[in-house]
Amino acid sequence: MAFGIKRSDLNAWKSAVRQGKVAFLTHYWLDDRFPNANTVTKAACQDMKQLMAWGETHGLKKEWIHVREGFPHFDLIGESQERILQKERSLGNIQEYGLYIDV
């Protein structure tokens, strides 16, 4: 279950994704399969080849891409979320969710 997303953040993310950029959106999220995670970051790009190549540089498998509503994305959770966002230096809105990453 996703919640806590600001409409302005969502619209900016969608716009960047449609422009062919790899864009990040972090929000609160609860899922019983991941009891220690309370946020998820969606790393998305409209260009599937670009998204697959980007994911490969971070050790993500193309099979992990969710293709939904025109916004293909990886769900970044836990350690991979922190590691990838830190490497990308794309902190965006994550501090709103209690994720403080040193850059």
Protein Blocks (a to p, Z undefined) as FASTA:
>chain_A
ZZhiafklmmmmmmmmmnopacddddddddfklmmbcbdcddddfblmlmmmmmmmnopa
fklpcceehiacdddehjlmmmmmmmnopnkjmmmnopacdZZ
